[in-house]
Amino acid sequence: MITRRQLIAAGLGAVACRSLSAQPAAEGSRLLTASDVHVADYPTVEAVRWIGQALERQTGGRLRLRQYHSGQLGRESEAIDMARFGAIDITRVYAGALNNTFPLTQALCLPYVFDSVAHLRRAIDGHVGDSILRSFEQRDLVGLAIYDSGARCFYNTKHPLHHPRDLHGLKLRVASSDIFLQLMRRLGANPTPMSLGETFSAMETHMIDGAENNMRSFQSSRHFEAARYWSESQHSYAPDVLVMSKRSFQALRPEDRALVVSLARQSVPVMRTLWDASEATARQQVIAHGVKVNAVDMPAFRAAAAPLLAEYRKQPQIEALYRRIRDFA
């Protein structure tokens, strides 16, 4: 029996083959495919577009990149599998979607590990980021870059959240990550795993009461039209990660591999510049639309999340990364 995932992979493989066959027959020419669930002007999409433009320019058109944004190729979990099996070449995914298969990414997603965006950037720009990127090769991927994605906060359709008890009974969308499922339960909410694309209609139909995400995604997904309360819990700074199929990577010439890695690293400040500007604009837009933004009792949220953090720190690899991350605080 053929699964939906296999159908997607087979279909994309056919698309890639047709695209390649339409290209000039120059030796070593290749069209790479990249996917993202975010919209066309999202900073991560723009950063990967920048990689493609630089790649084409520096190879004289021999290497090119075609992007499929806005979830055209399915969910992030599907994109990860398609990249691992070589059906697509590059994908940008949220670190939480990688937690189960790539355990070191858990250190990036745990609650209240990072104090700020600046703290996160210092950590992932150094040996913490390097060690996590290297870990992807164990499962058929190549880690290219880590893109930060701001502070994750709660938003809902019911009321402001000031204290963890205000979450009790709320049904909140979370990504398919054990860490976030456990965190929601510890805070008293009822976690409901679903894709980002399903969340708006789920709030409109009252299937769920809200979700958690960063401000830019809250705005770009237009969730602010359904959820009028944004609470600054800043419970996670879980970043985005750019990965490449190991099979696709190894099929490139050595000099092309080095170029792809170099351009991916150079795209990080490109993404950050776009992110900082667009996040500020997104905040202004949702507030102008009537969203009520409130501070929370941060010590109470940290205390509620502390047992979960302690549980994960029992793992030696996670504890080692945690200590290194805190060194950058």
Secondary structure, DSSP 8 states (H G I E B T S, - for coil): ---HHHHHHHHHHHHHHHHHHTS---TT-EEEEEE-SS-TTSHHHHHHHHHHHHHHHHTTTSEEEEEE-TTTT--HHHHHHHHHTTSSSEEEEEGGGGTTTSGGGHHHHSTTS-SSHHHHHHHHTTHHHHHHHHGGGGGTEEEEEEE----EEEEESS----SGGGGTT-EEEE-S-HHHHHHHHHTT-EEEE--HHHHHHHHHTTS-SEEEE-HHHHHHTTGGGT--EEEEEEEE---EEEEEEHHHHHHS-HHHHHHHHHHHHHHHHHHHHHHHHHHHHHHHHHHHTT-EEE---HHHHHHHHHHHHHHHTTSHHHHHHHHHHHHT-
